[in-house]
Amino acid sequence: MLDALLGRRLERQQRQAVDDFHRREQQLRPGYKVWGYRNVFAKGFLVTDGAVDYAPRESWDRLSIGRWHVRLDPALERQAAASPAGQVLVLGQAFDDAGPRRRGGVAERILRALAKASGLDAQTRALDEAIAWVAGRYVVLVARGDRLDVYGDPLATRSAYWHRGSAGVALASHTGILAELVGGLESSRMRWVLGNPEYHEPAGRWLPGLVTAHDDVGQVFANGRLSIRGTDVVHERFWPREDRVELPALEAATRFRDELRQQVRNWISVADVTVLTLTAGRDSRAVLEAGLTDLRRAGAVAMTYHAMHRPEKSTRADLLAANRMAAAAGLHHLTLDVPPMSPTSAFAALYRRSFPTYHRYANLANAMYLAAPAKAATIFGVGGAIITGMYRNTDDRDLRPELLARKYTASPFGRDPELVEELARWMDYAHFSTDALRGYDFYDLFHWEHRMSKWAATGYAEYDLATTPAPVLSSRRLLVAALSLPKPQRVDALVYRFIAEGEAALTAPTA
């Protein structure tokens, strides 16, 4: 009798274990099994001043904000709020101080800030202040009468591009959408950059200044606001709003650690599965250490990618180190092979439609589509060089386009007069001047506002095909805390060491 009871209990446990395995297996299904190579312009949007017949995909939803018509992928998260003061539409994942508990209330909070102010200028200042401290990956649209204001997230990780044509101004998530909308656009500026024989970049070439994948297409840069009125388009800086303040080390490090923990919690709330991209680098290690309790509680999966056909590639060391770190952290570890994308594959057709001219991380996007969990928030620690300093040689303090061109690339292309002119145009468009940066080091903000908006955001759009990218460092509270430290403490990664070591890190000698 007792043996029979024990047998049935063990059978129930075995059945439960197998059922849990099958459930988890379904949760971890990759993109090709979920979307079947149909999700072109994944998580994209199109905004037009008036209705248009064109739709990137027939299945896209239709919305409106003021006089503007919006088409968007059903997979793109959105929230809206409206009052006599105006209308607010938030596209993507946005988090305010309430954290994940009130993730859907960000649009209402922005609208309340707008309604409390009177007069166009005061309302704009209220919007600037309210949106400045919203973290995540999003685009905010605010309609007031005949004016549409467009804000990106703190690192501009969800791109917003615009084009002015005969039918007015259109805004979209992909330059390819704008090209299809108007019946085609050239890409001569892109080809001038990527085909330049003097441009050598070991980590891959990317587009400088105002150059985008299609000509006559502009974009919203980090810390900038785009205002559209009829056919008039103005890009203005709205942050920093106050002068840089230097904080005591303990206060700055504590603020940074607490905000990073909060952002990990925020992104865990987005999906049933959380994936942490893990490397041997200190950025992803800091994310792991700061969020370890929450990541364990969420059953998060660590993921590392490597081109297996290239055993000498540097990511091999990342793979081996990350595997050991994941084991020590108690997280399951997925490894992704990154083979060359077959040009005749189903994914290649999907990718080329979404990115017809500029192919930045095609092989990685392909690998993620075939093997990474699709219905997941996939955390990336990209942006850490803002915190610790991207440029080690910062002796030249004369901010000018010639200097920025050399920082854009160390190759001979950095001395090209046309590149210098391009960076001059970008400085004017982005209001990138010593006075406008209000005490922040222009080297740090050049990396933040230019490189993140151009180099990093392109990758996130490609990964949108496969998963929900979660840029955990896209928070001005987090970045301001780090930038409030003196440069030597930042280069020494004090905020990261504080996460790992506590207050002992504050008394250790600076490297």
MARFISE-370357 format. One record per residue (C-alpha): x, y, z; residue number from 1. Coordinates in Angstrom, 3 decimals, padded with zeros to 6 digits. Layout:
- xx	yy	zz	n
- X	Y	Z	NUM
...
! end
This chain:
- xx	yy	zz	n
- 000.000	000.000	000.000	1
- 002.719	002.458	001.043	2
- 004.812	001.516	-001.976	3
- 001.844	002.176	-004.265	4
- 001.284	005.653	-002.735	5
- 004.943	006.529	-003.105	6
- 004.901	005.295	-006.688	7
- 001.909	007.481	-007.566	8
- 003.540	010.493	-005.890	9
- 006.733	009.978	-007.830	10
- 004.721	009.596	-011.033	11
- 002.892	012.890	-010.361	12
- 006.213	014.618	-009.705	13
- 007.648	013.201	-012.902	14
- 004.554	014.289	-014.856	15
- 004.787	017.790	-013.363	16
- 008.484	018.002	-014.204	17
- 007.868	017.003	-017.826	18
- 004.948	019.459	-018.116	19
- 007.150	022.250	-016.725	20
- 009.849	021.304	-019.217	21
- 007.391	021.509	-022.136	22
- 006.040	024.861	-020.882	23
- 009.530	026.310	-020.602	24
- 010.437	024.915	-024.017	25
- 007.463	026.819	-025.489	26
- 008.514	030.013	-023.686	27
- 011.977	029.790	-025.218	28
- 010.830	029.329	-028.821	29
- 012.892	031.424	-031.273	30
- 011.579	033.965	-033.762	31
- 011.280	031.710	-036.784	32
- 008.886	029.455	-034.871	33
- 006.864	032.373	-033.506	34
- 006.662	034.710	-036.521	35
- 007.612	032.484	-039.422	36
- 009.662	035.043	-041.387	37
- 006.701	037.408	-041.769	38
- 007.560	040.170	-039.269	39
- 009.164	042.705	-041.642	40
- 009.883	046.100	-040.040	41
- 009.385	044.381	-036.693	42
- 007.977	046.592	-033.905	43
- 007.942	049.470	-036.355	44
- 005.721	052.529	-036.830	45
- 004.822	055.169	-039.413	46
- 003.373	058.622	-038.659	47
- 001.962	060.795	-041.458	48
- 000.232	064.168	-041.596	49
- -002.929	062.789	-043.181	50
- -004.070	059.319	-044.170	51
- -002.019	057.330	-046.685	52
- -002.782	054.110	-048.540	53
- 000.648	052.621	-047.873	54
- 001.156	050.198	-044.969	55
- 004.438	048.380	-044.231	56
- 002.310	045.301	-043.470	57
- -001.420	044.932	-043.897	58
- -001.746	043.610	-040.359	59
- -000.490	046.837	-038.773	60
- -002.819	048.710	-036.412	61
- -004.229	052.187	-037.125	62
- -004.203	054.994	-034.555	63
- -004.374	058.762	-034.614	64
- -002.869	061.503	-032.482	65
- -004.218	064.933	-033.246	66
- -004.136	065.402	-037.005	67
- -001.472	062.724	-037.464	68
- -002.214	059.181	-038.592	69
- -000.205	056.333	-037.076	70
- 000.348	052.815	-038.411	71
- 002.190	050.434	-036.098	72
- 003.123	046.804	-035.661	73
- 000.672	045.033	-033.299	74
- 003.743	043.727	-031.438	75
- 004.829	047.281	-030.551	76
- 003.736	048.218	-027.043	77
- 001.855	051.516	-026.853	78
- -000.031	053.707	-024.392	79
- -002.076	056.832	-025.047	80
- -003.627	059.695	-023.101	81
- -005.674	062.704	-024.220	82
- -007.155	065.872	-022.744	83
- -007.995	069.379	-023.974	84
- -004.304	070.234	-023.417	85
- -003.129	067.736	-026.029	86
- -002.569	064.089	-026.816	87
- 000.321	061.804	-025.844	88
- 001.295	058.532	-027.494	89
- 004.153	056.437	-026.090	90
- 005.506	053.731	-028.398	91
- 007.647	051.039	-026.775	92
- 008.616	050.330	-023.167	93
- 008.695	053.365	-020.864	94
- 009.245	053.420	-017.090	95
- 008.756	056.297	-014.668	96
- 009.592	056.498	-010.963	97
- 006.757	054.122	-010.074	98
- 008.677	051.344	-011.804	99
- 007.013	048.310	-013.362	100
- 003.899	048.643	-011.187	101
- 002.673	051.588	-013.259	102
- 004.361	051.002	-016.586	103
- 001.122	051.802	-018.420	104
- 000.722	055.173	-016.678	105
- 003.615	057.040	-018.246	106
- 001.469	058.665	-020.955	107
- -000.976	059.939	-018.320	108
- 001.834	061.398	-016.214	109
- 003.300	063.207	-019.222	110
- -000.144	064.568	-020.076	111
- -000.651	065.830	-016.512	112
- 002.640	067.696	-016.689	113
- 001.500	069.257	-019.965	114
- -001.912	070.242	-018.572	115
- -000.453	071.985	-015.516	116
- 001.478	074.483	-017.658	117
- -000.045	077.392	-019.552	118
- 001.353	078.737	-022.797	119
- 003.264	076.894	-025.500	120
- 006.762	077.581	-024.134	121
- 005.859	076.639	-020.556	122
- 004.177	073.469	-021.794	123
- 007.271	072.524	-023.784	124
- 009.473	073.032	-020.729	125
- 007.100	070.859	-018.695	126
- 007.253	068.131	-021.332	127
- 011.035	068.320	-021.437	128
- 011.272	067.889	-017.674	129
- 008.722	065.084	-017.457	130
- 010.155	063.043	-020.329	131
- 013.797	063.574	-019.335	132
- 013.452	061.151	-016.416	133
- 011.484	058.430	-018.200	134
- 013.692	055.379	-018.733	135
- 013.351	052.519	-021.210	136
- 013.187	052.174	-024.984	137
- 010.515	054.322	-026.526	138
- 009.427	057.194	-028.730	139
- 007.026	059.779	-027.251	140
- 004.696	061.731	-029.570	141
- 002.912	064.816	-028.225	142
- 000.277	066.565	-030.352	143
- -000.762	070.137	-029.526	144
- -002.877	071.751	-032.207	145
- -000.860	071.802	-035.423	146
- 002.389	070.871	-033.644	147
- 003.853	067.404	-033.103	148
- 006.800	066.954	-030.719	149
- 008.878	063.784	-030.900	150
- 011.169	062.569	-028.105	151
- 013.380	059.484	-028.065	152
- 014.483	057.526	-025.013	153
- 017.633	058.587	-023.096	154
- 020.003	056.652	-025.412	155
- 017.825	056.984	-028.555	156
- 017.717	053.190	-028.711	157
- 014.328	053.210	-030.475	158
- 015.117	055.219	-033.598	159
- 012.799	057.836	-035.090	160
- 013.554	058.986	-038.665	161
- 011.829	061.730	-040.635	162
- 011.479	062.736	-044.271	163
- 009.979	065.854	-045.807	164
- 008.340	065.220	-049.178	165
- 005.581	066.550	-051.402	166
- 002.927	065.043	-049.126	167
- 004.391	066.650	-046.002	168
- 006.565	065.306	-043.188	169
- 006.498	061.613	-042.288	170
- 008.096	059.914	-039.287	171
- 009.055	056.236	-039.061	172
- 011.025	053.637	-037.154	173
- 012.987	052.541	-040.258	174
- 014.410	054.557	-043.138	175
- 013.217	051.732	-045.401	176
- 009.599	052.528	-044.485	177
- 010.056	056.149	-045.549	178
- 011.708	055.029	-048.791	179
- 008.794	052.719	-049.596	180
- 006.273	055.405	-048.641	181
- 007.609	057.915	-051.188	182
- 008.468	055.424	-053.914	183
- 012.215	055.212	-053.356	184
- 015.122	057.225	-051.953	185
- 018.814	057.239	-052.877	186
- 021.594	056.094	-050.534	187
- 024.568	057.926	-052.019	188
- 025.698	059.437	-048.686	189
- 025.733	056.017	-047.044	190
- 027.741	054.543	-049.918	191
- 030.255	057.392	-049.679	192
- 030.919	056.415	-046.043	193
- 030.834	052.620	-046.205	194
- 032.691	052.425	-049.519	195
- 035.424	054.895	-048.625	196
- 038.769	053.127	-049.139	197
- 040.355	055.072	-046.255	198
- 037.712	054.068	-043.717	199
- 038.987	051.093	-041.714	200
- 037.236	050.000	-038.527	201
- 038.076	046.606	-036.939	202
- 034.711	046.477	-035.138	203
- 032.718	047.396	-038.245	204
- 031.937	050.669	-040.001	205
- 028.945	052.815	-039.079	206
- 027.388	056.056	-040.289	207
- 028.508	059.484	-039.048	208
- 026.723	062.750	-038.437	209
- 023.454	063.251	-040.299	210
- 024.122	060.382	-042.742	211
- 021.416	057.716	-042.593	212
- 020.702	054.610	-044.641	213
- 018.668	056.721	-047.106	214
- 019.386	060.249	-048.326	215
- 017.145	063.132	-047.258	216
- 016.172	061.277	-044.088	217
- 016.878	062.877	-040.711	218
- 016.658	061.392	-037.254	219
- 016.036	062.260	-033.632	220
- 019.255	062.139	-031.603	221
- 019.678	061.360	-027.920	222
- 018.823	064.403	-025.768	223
- 017.051	066.052	-028.705	224
- 013.421	066.963	-029.430	225
- 011.981	067.096	-032.953	226
- 009.148	069.583	-033.495	227
- 006.988	069.369	-036.642	228
- 004.582	072.073	-037.795	229
- 003.290	071.590	-041.301	230
- 006.458	071.196	-043.366	231
- 008.672	072.964	-040.798	232
- 010.941	070.616	-038.853	233
- 013.183	071.765	-035.991	234
- 015.555	069.578	-033.956	235
- 016.406	071.165	-030.593	236
- 018.433	070.076	-027.599	237
- 016.304	069.682	-024.457	238
- 018.869	068.099	-022.100	239
- 020.928	068.810	-020.022	240
- 018.548	071.269	-018.414	241
- 020.845	072.074	-015.488	242
- 024.588	072.418	-014.966	243
- 026.546	069.291	-014.082	244
- 026.915	068.759	-010.332	245
- 029.701	066.694	-008.766	246
- 028.457	064.347	-006.038	247
- 030.300	062.593	-003.185	248
- 031.479	059.164	-004.260	249
- 029.185	057.245	-001.903	250
- 026.087	059.171	-002.979	251
- 026.852	058.861	-006.692	252
- 027.681	055.154	-006.496	253
- 024.601	054.387	-004.391	254
- 022.325	056.254	-006.809	255
- 023.851	054.402	-009.736	256
- 023.539	050.961	-008.130	257
- 019.954	051.521	-007.001	258
- 018.888	052.837	-010.407	259
- 020.536	049.930	-012.215	260
- 018.726	047.480	-009.951	261
- 015.464	049.276	-010.687	262
- 016.008	049.137	-014.434	263
- 016.653	045.384	-014.256	264
- 013.339	045.022	-012.394	265
- 011.605	047.200	-014.961	266
- 012.741	045.079	-017.886	267
- 011.926	041.827	-016.087	268
- 008.309	043.055	-015.976	269
- 008.094	043.340	-019.781	270
- 007.889	039.631	-020.660	271
- 007.494	036.196	-019.100	272
- 011.109	035.394	-020.018	273
- 014.158	037.499	-019.222	274
- 017.433	036.963	-021.071	275
- 020.686	038.606	-019.982	276
- 023.305	038.915	-022.706	277
- 026.457	038.047	-020.831	278
- 030.086	038.615	-021.788	279
- 033.382	038.829	-019.956	280
- 033.096	042.641	-020.008	281
- 032.551	044.713	-016.906	282
- 029.309	046.286	-018.171	283
- 027.362	043.019	-018.365	284
- 028.991	041.756	-015.166	285
- 027.779	044.880	-013.336	286
- 024.246	044.308	-014.642	287
- 024.436	040.681	-013.472	288
- 025.683	041.646	-010.004	289
- 023.254	044.533	-009.522	290
- 020.215	042.531	-010.602	291
- 021.262	039.076	-009.413	292
- 018.495	038.601	-006.833	293
- 015.774	039.709	-009.252	294
- 017.250	037.775	-012.174	295
- 017.302	034.584	-010.115	296
- 013.757	035.170	-008.899	297
- 012.607	035.673	-012.507	298
- 014.322	032.487	-013.692	299
- 016.374	034.565	-016.132	300
- 018.526	032.936	-018.782	301
- 022.050	034.124	-019.584	302
- 022.959	034.171	-023.285	303
- 026.319	034.539	-025.031	304
- 026.999	034.487	-028.757	305
- 030.109	033.425	-030.673	306
- 030.964	032.685	-034.297	307
- 031.801	028.991	-033.872	308
- 033.389	028.834	-037.322	309
- 036.027	031.317	-036.106	310
- 037.613	029.804	-032.991	311
- 040.200	032.584	-032.852	312
- 037.555	035.345	-032.622	313
- 037.661	037.344	-029.371	314
- 034.105	036.381	-028.435	315
- 035.389	032.851	-027.730	316
- 036.952	034.152	-024.518	317
- 033.641	035.891	-023.731	318
- 031.782	032.634	-024.222	319
- 034.021	030.651	-021.894	320
- 034.117	033.351	-019.202	321
- 030.386	033.994	-019.421	322
- 029.642	030.288	-019.109	323
- 031.572	030.172	-015.842	324
- 029.900	033.383	-014.603	325
- 026.436	032.029	-015.374	326
- 027.205	028.816	-013.492	327
- 028.457	030.810	-010.489	328
- 025.331	033.000	-010.600	329
- 023.011	030.010	-010.783	330
- 021.536	030.994	-014.161	331
- 020.920	028.680	-017.091	332
- 023.169	029.600	-020.004	333
- 022.287	029.631	-023.709	334
- 025.027	029.813	-026.318	335
- 024.349	031.165	-029.800	336
- 026.379	030.238	-032.840	337
- 026.747	033.191	-035.231	338
- 027.376	031.715	-038.689	339
- 027.414	033.813	-041.881	340
- 023.858	034.544	-042.993	341
- 022.962	032.653	-046.156	342
- 021.952	035.224	-048.801	343
- 019.251	032.866	-050.117	344
- 017.684	032.059	-046.735	345
- 014.188	033.019	-045.644	346
- 015.666	035.251	-042.972	347
- 017.818	037.084	-045.529	348
- 014.668	038.046	-047.449	349
- 013.031	039.256	-044.234	350
- 016.131	041.188	-043.238	351
- 016.704	042.839	-046.634	352
- 013.119	044.084	-046.771	353
- 013.497	045.653	-043.321	354
- 017.026	046.964	-043.951	355
- 017.384	047.280	-047.731	356
- 020.608	049.319	-047.834	357
- 022.509	049.294	-044.533	358
- 023.407	045.881	-043.060	359
- 025.023	046.378	-039.658	360
- 024.655	043.160	-037.620	361
- 022.995	040.833	-040.120	362
- 024.745	037.663	-038.921	363
- 023.882	038.274	-035.279	364
- 020.280	039.193	-036.093	365
- 020.020	035.958	-038.065	366
- 021.479	033.907	-035.205	367
- 019.081	035.471	-032.725	368
- 016.086	034.863	-035.003	369
- 017.007	031.196	-035.260	370
- 017.926	030.495	-031.646	371
- 017.203	033.298	-029.136	372
- 013.919	033.306	-027.179	373
- 011.487	035.460	-029.165	374
- 008.968	036.283	-026.443	375
- 011.594	037.624	-024.073	376
- 013.056	040.854	-022.764	377
- 016.712	040.539	-023.771	378
- 018.904	042.762	-021.607	379
- 021.902	044.470	-023.201	380
- 024.460	046.484	-021.211	381
- 025.437	048.640	-024.199	382
- 026.375	052.211	-023.279	383
- 028.795	051.506	-020.474	384
- 031.537	053.537	-022.164	385
- 029.556	056.671	-021.295	386
- 030.046	055.699	-017.655	387
- 033.732	054.792	-017.715	388
- 034.838	056.997	-020.613	389
- 035.045	055.949	-024.260	390
- 038.029	058.109	-025.135	391
- 041.190	057.771	-023.086	392
- 043.034	060.682	-024.689	393
- 040.951	063.758	-023.907	394
- 043.748	066.339	-023.694	395
- 042.463	068.377	-026.632	396
- 039.719	070.569	-025.128	397
- 038.920	072.612	-028.240	398
- 035.528	071.298	-029.382	399
- 035.454	071.451	-033.183	400
- 034.342	069.184	-036.037	401
- 037.932	068.237	-036.969	402
- 038.398	066.725	-033.505	403
- 035.083	064.860	-033.590	404
- 035.910	063.435	-037.017	405
- 039.133	061.978	-035.609	406
- 037.265	060.540	-032.625	407
- 034.662	059.037	-034.940	408
- 037.393	056.963	-036.584	409
- 041.135	056.640	-036.052	410
- 041.552	055.612	-039.702	411
- 042.714	058.081	-042.404	412
- 039.045	058.736	-043.133	413
- 039.025	060.817	-039.947	414
- 040.929	063.553	-041.822	415
- 038.572	063.642	-044.811	416
- 037.363	067.262	-045.318	417
- 033.891	066.054	-046.297	418
- 033.642	064.033	-043.076	419
- 034.664	067.124	-041.112	420
- 031.878	069.079	-042.846	421
- 029.429	066.305	-041.995	422
- 030.327	066.489	-038.303	423
- 029.983	070.289	-038.444	424
- 026.454	069.892	-039.770	425
- 025.685	067.407	-037.016	426
- 027.015	069.790	-034.338	427
- 024.674	072.476	-035.617	428
- 021.671	070.124	-035.867	429
- 022.249	068.630	-032.400	430
- 023.205	071.980	-030.788	431
- 026.422	070.324	-029.700	432
- 028.445	073.112	-028.090	433
- 030.361	073.612	-024.852	434
- 027.774	076.074	-023.536	435
- 024.824	073.803	-024.381	436
- 026.425	070.826	-022.590	437
- 026.430	072.790	-019.309	438
- 029.577	071.429	-017.738	439
- 029.379	067.870	-019.047	440
- 032.476	066.667	-020.867	441
- 031.876	066.849	-024.617	442
- 033.815	063.606	-025.106	443
- 031.277	061.765	-022.927	444
- 028.279	063.315	-024.628	445
- 029.690	062.805	-028.117	446
- 029.761	059.093	-027.366	447
- 026.309	059.266	-025.740	448
- 024.511	061.381	-028.312	449
- 026.288	060.471	-031.531	450
- 027.584	056.921	-031.225	451
- 024.603	055.574	-029.288	452
- 022.083	057.184	-031.660	453
- 023.888	055.892	-034.742	454
- 025.931	052.763	-033.978	455
- 023.972	051.191	-031.120	456
- 020.403	051.984	-032.172	457
- 020.926	050.294	-035.544	458
- 021.659	047.010	-033.801	459
- 018.578	047.218	-031.589	460
- 016.331	047.701	-034.633	461
- 017.814	044.552	-036.177	462
- 017.367	042.560	-032.966	463
- 013.710	043.667	-032.922	464
- 013.169	041.030	-035.599	465
- 014.075	038.341	-033.091	466
- 013.265	039.502	-029.553	467
- 012.525	042.542	-027.356	468
- 015.848	044.337	-026.841	469
- 016.128	045.762	-023.314	470
- 018.813	048.500	-023.072	471
- 019.112	048.509	-019.306	472
- 021.409	051.568	-019.195	473
- 018.884	053.804	-020.985	474
- 018.145	055.966	-017.942	475
- 019.288	059.548	-017.403	476
- 019.164	059.084	-013.623	477
- 021.667	056.264	-013.966	478
- 023.940	058.124	-016.400	479
- 023.824	061.403	-014.463	480
- 024.832	059.585	-011.281	481
- 027.891	058.110	-013.009	482
- 028.826	061.375	-014.725	483
- 028.676	063.232	-011.403	484
- 031.973	061.577	-010.396	485
- 035.403	062.978	-011.261	486
- 036.924	061.450	-014.378	487
- 039.601	059.327	-012.574	488
- 036.938	057.581	-010.486	489
- 034.854	056.922	-013.578	490
- 037.775	055.494	-015.542	491
- 038.487	053.309	-012.524	492
- 034.888	052.008	-012.812	493
- 034.099	053.044	-009.242	494
- 030.350	052.571	-009.664	495
- 030.878	049.036	-010.936	496
- 033.300	048.178	-008.139	497
- 030.821	049.576	-005.607	498
- 028.189	047.122	-006.874	499
- 030.621	044.235	-006.399	500
- 032.468	045.329	-003.260	501
- 030.224	047.785	-001.415	502
- 031.786	050.704	000.485	503
- 035.172	048.980	000.434	504
- 035.465	050.123	-003.176	505
- 035.429	053.743	-002.044	506
- 038.603	053.373	-000.008	507
- 040.568	051.341	-002.541	508
- 043.321	053.248	-004.387	509
- 042.401	054.532	-007.845	510
- 044.098	052.572	-010.663	511
! end
